[in-house]
């Protein structure tokens, strides 16, 4: 009885997903990504896609078997009696999103709640707010500190321009209208650091040179000196105000004494 119910549920979900069957080649970049609205329907075992469903008939499903490396093996059919041995596993492609439903029940719930549209709207709203923010341009020393952290993690590790900006401002910067200007700014910063020999270009990335430690140390020394100067100036201002207050208080006291004397 339970097997029959599971089969009916699986067939229902498969039929719904196949109404918007994904193309054989799913675009992953470019303008075509924004027009995605379809499903890729699989039969899975232990979370691994085993069979891509292309069609449904009264006897079962037809599609493509995959091996453990997700390489296409052959076209085949699976009878209804065998479908229940697998999990219906559906990936929904909706604009830039890809949502995976690892069971028939999760697909139904996601469909009822319009999970894809809600997720897309949440991401759109978050990105819109992010785009309205002004991204403060990080100075060259902060860039050096990021590269220093990567060098400490792995002396041979290199970091490319895109990853560097993402570490400084998050990954959403690539979707901003001014992303090209942001990228140009950090290209200039890295070129200037390369000219000073603080960094070197390695293949498609950058690595920190040892002499950059001196640049960072000099900057931090100047920062400490600046903070000490500001602290001293604040202390002088506070002391001056205190002396003025004491003087004014003395004058007020003398004036009150004079005013309180009886007229002769």
Backbone bond lengths (Angstrom), bond angles and torsions (degrees), N, CA, C in turn:
res aa  C-N    CA-C-N  psi(-1)  N-CA   C-N-CA  omega(-1)  CA-C   N-CA-C  phi
1 X - - - 1.462 - - 1.529 111.59 -
2 X 1.335 115.02 -48.38 1.463 119.35 179.58 1.521 111.47 -63.72
3 X 1.323 116.57 -37.64 1.459 120.42 178.89 1.519 110.83 -63.74
4 X 1.344 116.79 -38.87 1.463 120.26 178.97 1.526 111.04 -66.79
5 X 1.342 115.95 -41.01 1.462 119.64 178.05 1.525 110.99 -64.25
6 X 1.340 115.78 -41.93 1.459 119.68 178.96 1.519 110.71 -63.71
7 X 1.343 116.95 -40.26 1.460 120.68 179.15 1.524 110.90 -63.83
8 X 1.336 116.83 -44.17 1.462 119.90 179.36 1.527 111.04 -62.69
9 X 1.337 115.57 -41.73 1.465 119.65 179.12 1.525 110.61 -64.50
10 X 1.324 116.95 -44.63 1.465 120.85 179.65 1.524 111.42 -62.40
11 X 1.326 116.95 -43.87 1.463 120.40 -179.53 1.529 110.55 -65.30
12 X 1.332 116.49 -38.64 1.464 119.73 177.97 1.524 110.98 -61.90
13 X 1.335 115.87 -47.14 1.470 120.70 -179.30 1.524 110.80 -64.50
14 X 1.321 117.10 -42.88 1.469 120.85 179.37 1.524 110.61 -61.14
15 X 1.337 116.34 -43.43 1.467 119.68 -179.64 1.520 111.43 -63.51
16 X 1.335 117.34 -38.21 1.468 120.67 178.05 1.523 111.03 -65.65
17 X 1.324 116.14 -44.12 1.467 119.65 -177.98 1.524 111.68 -68.08
18 X 1.324 117.18 -35.81 1.469 120.45 -177.92 1.524 112.83 -71.28
19 X 1.332 117.49 -12.93 1.463 119.36 175.10 1.529 110.85 -63.09
20 X 1.332 115.02 -28.25 1.468 120.15 176.62 1.529 107.83 -126.60
21 X 1.312 115.32 63.98 1.467 119.93 -176.55 1.522 110.53 -70.70
22 X 1.316 115.90 138.60 1.467 121.11 -178.79 1.522 110.47 -69.72
23 X 1.337 117.34 151.57 1.468 120.06 175.44 1.525 110.46 -70.24
24 X 1.317 116.15 167.46 1.468 119.88 -179.32 1.519 111.56 -65.76
25 X 1.326 116.61 -31.23 1.470 121.40 176.16 1.524 108.35 -117.46
26 X 1.311 115.76 114.42 1.462 121.30 -177.87 1.524 109.03 -93.78
27 X 1.343 118.75 120.90 1.467 120.11 179.61 1.525 111.19 -65.35
28 X 1.318 115.81 135.47 1.464 121.63 -179.15 1.516 112.83 -112.82
29 X 1.325 117.22 -5.73 1.461 121.02 179.69 1.520 108.70 -154.04
30 X 1.338 114.98 169.67 1.452 119.99 178.22 1.519 112.61 84.10
31 X 1.327 115.28 -176.28 1.463 121.36 -176.59 1.520 112.55 -64.92
32 X 1.338 117.39 -27.90 1.468 120.67 -177.62 1.522 112.20 -63.32
33 X 1.329 117.38 -23.95 1.469 120.67 -179.28 1.527 110.63 -62.00
34 X 1.330 116.48 -35.27 1.462 120.68 -176.89 1.522 112.82 -73.10
35 X 1.325 117.25 -8.29 1.467 120.72 179.38 1.526 112.30 -105.75
36 X 1.319 117.44 9.01 1.465 120.15 -178.58 1.534 110.71 -74.68
37 X 1.311 115.89 135.14 1.459 121.62 175.12 1.527 108.17 -163.52
38 X 1.327 116.41 75.01 1.459 120.79 -176.18 1.527 109.89 -160.00
39 X 1.342 114.50 177.16 1.461 121.33 -174.42 1.527 110.89 -126.08
40 X 1.321 115.56 144.02 1.464 122.65 167.85 1.526 106.31 -109.46
41 X 1.325 116.18 120.55 1.463 121.21 -172.01 1.526 110.41 -109.42
42 X 1.323 115.70 125.45 1.465 121.31 -176.64 1.527 110.58 -125.52
43 X 1.310 114.41 160.30 1.456 121.96 161.98 1.523 106.31 -105.69
44 X 1.334 116.32 127.40 1.462 120.71 -174.45 1.516 111.20 -120.54
45 X 1.332 113.23 158.46 1.459 121.29 176.49 1.517 107.97 -137.19
46 X 1.341 116.35 120.49 1.474 121.89 -177.03 1.527 111.33 56.12
47 X 1.332 116.25 38.47 1.451 120.93 176.96 1.509 115.38 80.47
48 X 1.326 118.36 -0.60 1.458 122.50 -179.31 1.527 110.18 -103.75
49 X 1.339 115.77 130.99 1.458 120.08 177.31 1.527 109.97 -66.27
50 X 1.317 115.84 126.49 1.466 120.35 -179.79 1.527 112.58 -113.68
51 X 1.333 116.28 -31.81 1.458 119.31 -171.82 1.526 109.17 -144.61
52 X 1.326 116.96 123.67 1.461 122.11 176.25 1.524 108.67 -91.14
53 X 1.323 116.16 118.88 1.464 120.76 -177.60 1.526 109.86 -83.88
54 X 1.323 115.45 126.27 1.460 121.08 178.30 1.522 112.59 -107.30
55 X 1.332 117.22 -27.14 1.466 119.98 -179.88 1.521 109.98 -155.98
56 X 1.326 114.02 160.42 1.460 121.65 -178.93 1.527 108.62 -127.09
57 X 1.323 116.51 133.19 1.463 120.45 174.77 1.526 109.09 -133.17
58 X 1.311 116.92 178.98 1.461 119.85 -173.87 1.521 112.85 -66.00
59 X 1.334 117.15 -20.79 1.464 120.72 -177.58 1.530 113.52 -93.77
60 X 1.325 116.80 -16.90 1.460 120.09 -177.85 1.515 111.35 159.75
61 X 1.333 116.44 -144.15 1.467 121.40 -178.75 1.522 109.47 -128.46
62 X 1.323 114.88 156.21 1.459 121.29 175.50 1.518 108.74 -124.26
63 X 1.329 115.30 147.88 1.451 118.77 -179.09 1.508 112.21 176.16
64 X 1.338 116.18 -143.69 1.460 122.01 -172.56 1.524 110.04 -128.55
65 X 1.331 116.35 129.96 1.460 122.00 173.03 1.526 109.35 -79.87
66 X 1.345 115.37 143.43 1.465 121.42 174.46 1.521 109.08 -122.61
67 X 1.350 115.22 149.54 1.462 118.69 175.50 1.519 109.70 -91.32
68 X 1.324 116.92 -171.50 1.464 121.00 -176.53 1.516 113.33 -66.83
69 X 1.324 117.62 -20.42 1.460 121.47 177.86 1.519 111.53 -94.06
70 X 1.331 116.26 10.97 1.465 122.60 179.59 1.521 111.96 60.34
71 X 1.305 116.25 29.90 1.457 121.40 173.39 1.527 108.90 -91.25
72 X 1.331 115.94 141.20 1.456 119.76 -179.55 1.527 109.95 -65.53
73 X 1.329 116.47 133.51 1.464 120.20 179.13 1.525 110.64 -104.09
74 X 1.331 116.46 -64.77 1.460 118.71 -176.28 1.521 110.32 -165.09
75 X 1.312 114.58 157.88 1.458 120.19 172.63 1.523 108.76 -75.52
76 X 1.319 115.71 140.68 1.462 119.75 -177.21 1.524 109.35 -157.38
77 X 1.300 116.08 176.57 1.459 122.66 175.92 1.518 108.95 -129.83
78 X 1.336 115.40 149.89 1.462 121.44 178.46 1.521 107.69 -123.36
79 X 1.316 118.27 125.60 1.466 120.72 -179.05 1.524 111.70 -73.33
80 X 1.315 115.47 161.61 1.464 120.99 179.55 1.524 111.98 -56.47
81 X 1.313 116.87 -34.88 1.465 120.79 -177.40 1.522 112.75 -64.99
82 X 1.326 116.51 -19.71 1.473 120.59 -177.18 1.521 112.45 -102.95
83 X 1.329 117.75 -20.56 1.470 121.19 -175.99 1.520 111.24 -56.13
84 X 1.330 116.71 -40.51 1.465 120.49 -175.97 1.522 113.05 -67.76
85 X 1.326 117.75 -12.06 1.463 120.59 177.87 1.532 111.51 -76.43
86 X 1.331 116.16 -11.08 1.463 121.64 -177.87 1.530 109.97 -117.53
87 X 1.316 115.11 168.16 1.463 121.62 173.38 1.520 108.80 -98.80
88 X 1.329 115.77 134.58 1.464 119.19 172.67 1.523 107.49 -73.95
89 X 1.308 116.55 123.84 1.469 122.90 -172.97 1.526 107.83 -128.62
90 X 1.326 116.57 112.73 1.467 121.09 -171.95 1.521 110.12 -120.26
91 X 1.320 116.15 132.63 1.460 122.11 173.42 1.521 108.37 -108.81
92 X 1.319 115.55 123.04 1.461 120.59 178.56 1.523 109.31 -99.03
93 X 1.316 116.31 125.91 1.458 122.58 176.02 1.520 107.86 -103.32
94 X 1.325 114.90 113.10 1.464 120.21 -177.64 1.522 108.46 -131.03
95 X 1.317 115.50 107.52 1.464 121.06 -173.14 1.533 109.26 52.36
96 X 1.335 118.02 -124.19 1.458 120.10 -177.78 1.527 112.68 -82.42
97 X 1.323 117.28 -7.11 1.461 120.88 -174.36 1.521 112.40 -90.67
98 X 1.330 114.68 154.70 1.462 122.07 170.81 1.524 107.03 -136.53
99 X 1.332 116.90 109.28 1.463 122.50 -177.87 1.522 109.28 -108.24
100 X 1.310 115.70 132.79 1.464 120.17 -178.75 1.524 110.63 -107.10
101 X 1.325 115.64 129.32 1.459 122.72 174.74 1.527 107.04 -111.12
102 X 1.313 116.48 111.05 1.464 120.74 -171.60 1.522 113.71 -88.26
103 X 1.326 116.89 6.47 1.462 120.38 176.96 1.519 108.92 -154.43
104 X 1.323 115.55 163.69 1.465 119.99 179.12 1.521 110.94 -64.08
105 X 1.334 117.03 -39.94 1.469 120.44 -178.82 1.524 111.77 -66.13
106 X 1.334 117.60 -39.47 1.468 119.79 179.09 1.525 110.91 -67.40
107 X 1.338 117.17 -32.65 1.461 120.18 176.35 1.525 110.47 -65.72
108 X 1.330 116.72 -45.32 1.465 120.32 179.61 1.522 110.58 -61.82
109 X 1.335 116.87 -44.73 1.462 120.90 179.54 1.525 110.77 -62.70
110 X 1.336 116.52 -45.34 1.460 120.08 178.84 1.509 112.19 -63.18
111 X 1.338 116.52 -36.30 1.460 120.94 179.03 1.526 110.44 -67.75
112 X 1.329 116.97 -43.35 1.463 120.84 -179.64 1.525 111.77 -65.93
113 X 1.317 116.25 -39.07 1.471 120.94 -177.69 1.523 112.92 -85.91
114 X 1.340 116.57 -2.32 1.465 120.59 -177.56 1.531 110.08 54.80
115 X 1.323 115.07 49.74 1.468 121.08 -174.42 1.520 112.31 -58.56
116 X 1.325 117.27 -39.57 1.465 120.00 -177.46 1.521 111.04 -65.25
117 X 1.331 116.44 -46.04 1.466 119.86 -179.66 1.520 111.29 -64.67
118 X 1.346 116.24 -41.32 1.461 119.44 178.90 1.521 111.34 -64.45
119 X 1.326 116.81 -42.25 1.468 120.55 178.93 1.518 110.62 -64.71
120 X 1.330 115.75 -42.51 1.461 119.07 179.20 1.521 110.81 -63.56
121 X 1.327 117.27 -43.24 1.464 120.39 -179.52 1.519 110.62 -63.90
122 X 1.334 117.14 -41.30 1.466 120.27 178.84 1.524 110.94 -61.65
123 X 1.336 116.25 -43.81 1.462 119.40 178.64 1.523 111.12 -67.22
124 X 1.339 116.28 -39.36 1.470 119.76 178.46 1.523 110.53 -61.98
125 X 1.343 117.59 -45.04 1.458 121.37 -179.79 1.525 110.92 -63.86
126 X 1.337 116.33 -42.89 1.466 120.24 179.00 1.522 110.94 -62.53
127 X 1.343 116.24 -43.83 1.459 120.24 -179.94 1.518 111.20 -66.28
128 X 1.340 117.50 -38.17 1.464 121.09 179.39 1.518 110.85 -62.36
129 X 1.341 116.29 -45.03 1.472 120.10 177.63 1.524 110.15 -62.98
130 X 1.327 116.68 -41.81 1.470 120.96 179.24 1.527 110.75 -62.57
131 X 1.332 116.91 -39.47 1.464 120.42 -179.30 1.523 112.15 -66.80
132 X 1.342 116.71 -27.59 1.462 120.37 -179.86 1.523 111.92 -77.12
133 X 1.325 116.22 -19.12 1.463 119.85 178.82 1.522 110.61 -73.10
134 X 1.309 114.95 148.50 1.461 120.32 173.25 1.524 108.57 -89.27
135 X 1.321 115.86 121.98 1.466 120.02 178.98 1.526 108.67 -82.73
136 X 1.326 115.95 117.65 1.460 119.80 178.29 1.525 109.19 -73.84
137 X 1.304 115.63 133.40 1.462 120.03 -178.58 1.528 110.42 -76.80
138 X 1.291 115.31 124.59 1.461 121.40 -179.14 1.523 109.84 -77.41
139 X 1.346 116.60 135.78 1.458 118.76 -178.62 1.528 110.34 -77.30
140 X 1.327 115.14 172.95 1.465 120.88 -172.48 1.524 112.53 -64.86
141 X 1.333 117.57 -31.87 1.463 119.44 -178.58 1.526 110.63 -69.62
142 X 1.325 117.28 -38.39 1.461 119.69 176.66 1.524 110.78 -63.79
143 X 1.333 116.60 -36.10 1.463 120.56 175.47 1.525 109.68 -63.06
144 X 1.334 116.17 -42.71 1.466 119.92 178.06 1.528 111.43 -61.67
145 X 1.324 116.84 -37.70 1.463 120.13 -179.61 1.526 111.37 -66.21
146 X 1.339 116.36 -36.99 1.468 119.57 176.41 1.523 110.07 -63.75
147 X 1.334 115.83 -44.62 1.464 120.17 178.42 1.529 111.10 -65.04
148 X 1.333 116.54 -33.55 1.465 120.47 177.38 1.530 110.68 -64.77
149 X 1.336 116.46 -42.93 1.466 119.91 178.01 1.526 110.93 -59.60
150 X 1.333 116.71 -41.15 1.465 120.19 179.16 1.526 110.80 -67.65
151 X 1.330 116.54 -35.12 1.466 120.12 179.61 1.521 110.67 -68.87
152 X 1.340 116.52 -36.32 1.460 120.46 177.82 1.531 110.07 -65.74
153 X 1.348 116.61 -39.68 1.467 120.40 178.25 1.522 111.12 -63.49
154 X 1.328 115.06 -43.50 1.467 120.40 -177.80 1.525 108.26 -155.47
155 X 1.337 118.47 109.51 1.472 121.16 -176.76 1.524 113.84 -56.26
156 X 1.319 117.78 -25.93 1.464 120.65 -177.73 1.526 113.08 -96.86
157 X 1.327 116.34 -1.17 1.464 118.94 -176.05 1.521 110.95 -74.93
158 X 1.306 116.04 138.83 1.463 121.91 175.55 1.520 108.77 -114.10
159 X 1.322 115.97 157.33 1.457 120.95 -179.71 1.521 108.53 -129.92
160 X 1.321 116.69 133.66 1.459 119.57 179.54 1.521 110.61 -90.35
161 X 1.317 115.21 171.86 1.462 121.06 -173.78 1.525 111.82 -61.37
162 X 1.328 117.05 -44.47 1.464 120.62 -176.85 1.524 110.74 -63.11
163 X 1.329 116.44 -44.87 1.466 120.22 -179.98 1.526 111.21 -65.55
164 X 1.323 116.58 -36.67 1.466 120.40 179.13 1.525 110.71 -61.24
165 X 1.331 116.81 -48.79 1.466 120.27 -179.51 1.525 110.33 -64.13
166 X 1.326 117.01 -37.94 1.467 120.61 179.25 1.522 111.18 -64.49
167 X 1.329 117.59 -35.63 1.458 120.84 177.70 1.522 111.28 -68.32
168 X 1.321 116.74 -30.98 1.462 121.24 -178.44 1.522 112.39 -83.71
169 X 1.332 116.93 -37.27 1.468 120.38 -170.88 1.525 114.50 -127.35
170 X 1.318 118.50 4.21 1.456 120.21 -176.98 1.523 111.48 85.75
171 X 1.315 115.85 164.93 1.462 120.66 -173.40 1.524 113.24 -78.55
172 X 1.321 118.40 -12.52 1.460 120.28 -177.28 1.530 113.26 -73.40
173 X 1.322 117.66 -10.77 1.461 119.09 -177.14 1.522 111.70 -62.16
174 X 1.338 118.14 -28.17 1.467 120.85 -176.80 1.520 111.72 -67.04
175 X 1.345 117.67 -17.38 1.460 121.42 179.90 1.519 112.52 -99.22
176 X 1.322 117.34 3.04 1.463 120.42 177.98 1.526 110.68 -76.84
177 X 1.341 117.42 149.75 1.469 119.75 176.81 1.525 112.96 -61.54
178 X 1.348 116.83 -28.58 1.466 120.44 -177.58 1.528 111.92 -100.02
179 X 1.330 117.44 24.60 1.469 119.97 -176.78 1.529 111.84 -61.69
180 X 1.336 117.46 -32.62 1.464 119.58 -179.69 1.522 111.17 -67.64
181 X 1.350 116.28 -40.12 1.467 119.54 177.56 1.527 111.09 -65.34
182 X 1.335 116.38 -39.45 1.466 120.28 177.66 1.524 110.26 -61.16
183 X 1.318 116.19 -44.40 1.465 120.65 -179.91 1.521 110.69 -64.89
184 X 1.333 117.19 -40.99 1.470 120.58 179.38 1.526 111.25 -62.59
185 X 1.345 116.58 -39.25 1.462 120.28 -179.29 1.528 110.82 -61.14
186 X 1.325 116.77 -46.73 1.464 119.30 -177.59 1.526 111.97 -74.60
187 X 1.309 117.65 -23.79 1.465 119.62 171.42 1.527 110.00 -64.53
188 X 1.340 116.07 -40.38 1.472 120.68 177.56 1.528 110.30 -65.04
189 X 1.344 116.40 -43.65 1.464 120.92 178.81 1.528 110.65 -58.78
190 X 1.319 116.92 -47.75 1.464 120.75 -178.43 1.521 111.46 -67.52
191 X 1.322 117.69 -35.85 1.467 120.59 177.05 1.524 110.44 -64.45
192 X 1.350 115.99 -40.43 1.462 119.88 178.27 1.527 110.95 -65.68
193 X 1.315 117.35 -41.30 1.463 120.73 178.13 1.521 111.39 -67.14
194 X 1.327 116.03 -34.59 1.466 119.83 177.12 1.525 110.36 -67.50
195 X 1.344 117.11 -37.84 1.462 120.88 178.59 1.527 111.15 -65.83
196 X 1.342 117.01 -32.26 1.467 121.64 177.45 1.523 111.70 -82.82
197 X 1.330 116.08 -3.06 1.467 123.21 -178.83 1.527 112.81 66.27
198 X 1.346 116.36 22.84 1.462 119.53 172.99 1.523 110.73 -77.26
199 X 1.330 116.57 -30.14 1.463 121.10 176.76 1.520 108.64 -131.20
200 X 1.316 115.53 163.79 1.462 120.70 175.18 1.526 109.14 -134.16
201 X 1.307 114.80 147.45 1.458 120.33 178.99 1.529 109.09 -84.42
202 X 1.324 115.60 128.67 1.462 121.45 179.81 1.525 107.66 -128.36
203 X 1.325 116.45 111.76 1.467 121.11 -176.70 1.528 109.22 54.19
204 X 1.349 116.34 -116.42 1.461 120.07 -178.65 1.526 112.19 -104.99
205 X 1.323 116.87 20.67 1.451 119.96 -178.94 1.514 112.01 -140.83
206 X 1.334 114.99 -169.55 1.460 121.41 -178.23 1.525 109.12 -131.47
207 X 1.343 114.32 148.54 1.457 121.43 174.98 1.519 109.14 -130.29
208 X 1.326 115.10 152.65 1.456 121.20 -178.97 1.520 110.22 -83.06
209 X 1.323 116.83 133.32 1.459 121.76 171.92 1.524 109.28 -85.61
210 X 1.324 116.21 155.51 1.466 120.05 -177.26 1.524 112.61 -62.95
211 X 1.335 117.08 -30.48 1.467 119.60 -178.33 1.527 112.14 -66.32
212 X 1.338 117.74 -15.30 1.462 120.58 178.96 1.524 111.41 -65.63
213 X 1.347 116.93 -23.16 1.461 119.83 176.84 1.528 110.21 -59.17
214 X 1.336 116.94 -39.40 1.464 120.69 179.39 1.522 110.67 -65.50
215 X 1.338 116.93 -40.22 1.464 120.72 179.08 1.522 110.60 -61.83
216 X 1.340 116.14 -44.51 1.461 120.29 179.43 1.526 110.64 -65.32
217 X 1.340 117.06 -42.39 1.468 121.13 -179.49 1.524 111.03 -63.97
218 X 1.336 117.27 -42.46 1.467 121.01 178.63 1.525 110.78 -63.00
219 X 1.317 115.95 -41.43 1.466 119.85 179.84 1.527 110.42 -63.85
220 X 1.330 116.84 -45.25 1.464 120.06 -178.89 1.520 111.26 -66.18
221 X 1.353 117.17 -33.96 1.468 120.35 176.40 1.525 110.30 -65.22
222 X 1.330 116.74 -42.29 1.464 120.91 177.49 1.523 110.95 -64.32
223 X 1.340 116.40 -38.27 1.458 120.36 178.58 1.528 110.69 -64.04
224 X 1.340 116.68 -43.02 1.466 119.88 178.41 1.521 110.39 -63.95
225 X 1.326 116.49 -41.71 1.462 120.45 178.85 1.517 110.57 -62.41
226 X 1.320 116.04 -41.10 1.468 120.44 179.17 1.522 110.77 -64.87
227 X 1.349 116.48 -43.52 1.464 119.53 179.16 1.524 111.13 -64.06
228 X 1.335 116.55 -40.17 1.468 119.71 178.40 1.519 110.81 -63.18
229 X 1.334 116.54 -40.51 1.469 120.79 179.20 1.521 110.82 -63.88
230 X 1.331 116.05 -44.20 1.466 120.24 178.83 1.524 110.40 -63.01
231 X 1.338 116.82 -42.21 1.466 120.73 179.35 1.522 110.96 -62.11
232 X 1.341 116.20 -42.12 1.466 120.48 178.71 1.521 111.17 -64.16
233 X 1.327 116.71 -42.31 1.463 120.39 179.57 1.524 111.09 -63.86
234 X 1.337 116.34 -39.71 1.465 119.62 177.98 1.525 110.34 -64.69
235 X 1.343 116.27 -41.23 1.466 120.16 179.51 1.526 110.83 -62.75
236 X 1.349 116.81 -40.57 1.472 120.67 179.15 1.525 110.31 -63.79
237 X 1.333 116.39 -42.93 1.468 120.33 179.60 1.525 110.51 -62.85
238 X 1.344 116.64 -44.63 1.465 120.46 -179.97 1.523 110.71 -62.87
239 X 1.349 116.95 -43.16 1.465 120.93 179.34 1.522 110.84 -63.65
240 X 1.327 116.05 -41.43 1.468 120.17 179.18 1.521 110.81 -62.37
241 X 1.334 116.03 -45.16 1.465 119.78 178.54 1.521 111.30 -62.37
242 X 1.348 116.11 -38.20 1.467 119.60 179.03 1.526 110.83 -63.91
243 X 1.355 116.46 -42.97 1.469 120.25 179.04 1.524 111.02 -64.55
244 X 1.332 115.18 -40.79 1.469 118.84 178.07 1.523 110.14 -62.92
245 X 1.334 115.86 -42.04 1.465 120.11 -179.85 1.524 110.91 -62.75
246 X 1.354 115.93 -41.83 1.469 119.70 178.23 1.525 110.19 -62.44
247 X 1.349 115.73 -42.74 1.456 119.41 179.86 1.514 112.12 -64.17
248 X 1.320 115.95 -44.10 1.466 119.94 179.62 1.522 110.29 -64.16
249 X 1.332 116.13 -39.85 1.463 120.12 179.47 1.527 110.32 -61.64
250 X 1.351 116.39 -42.07 1.460 120.04 178.87 1.515 111.90 -62.93
251 X 1.324 116.27 -41.58 1.464 120.33 179.93 1.524 110.43 -64.51
252 X 1.341 115.86 -42.22 1.466 119.86 179.93 1.524 110.48 -63.21
253 X 1.339 116.93 -42.43 1.472 120.38 179.38 1.523 110.47 -61.80
254 X 1.338 117.34 -46.08 1.465 120.72 178.81 1.516 110.75 -61.26
255 X 1.343 115.69 -41.25 1.463 119.20 -178.81 1.519 110.75 -65.43
256 X 1.333 116.97 -39.65 1.459 120.38 179.35 1.520 110.97 -65.34
257 X 1.350 115.97 -37.78 1.458 119.00 178.11 1.519 110.97 -64.27
258 X 1.321 116.25 -42.03 1.465 120.18 179.75 1.514 110.25 -64.47
259 X 1.339 116.12 -42.87 1.458 120.31 -177.02 1.524 111.46 -69.09
260 X 1.344 116.98 -24.96 1.472 119.41 -177.37 1.525 112.77 -85.16
261 X 1.323 118.69 -10.87 1.463 120.96 178.96 1.534 109.64 -71.47
262 X 1.379 115.49 140.77 1.476 117.84 178.88 1.528 110.53 -70.19
263 X 1.283 113.83 146.12 1.468 119.67 178.67 1.519 108.25 -72.30
264 X 1.350 119.45 134.15 1.469 123.07 179.74 1.516 109.77 -86.65
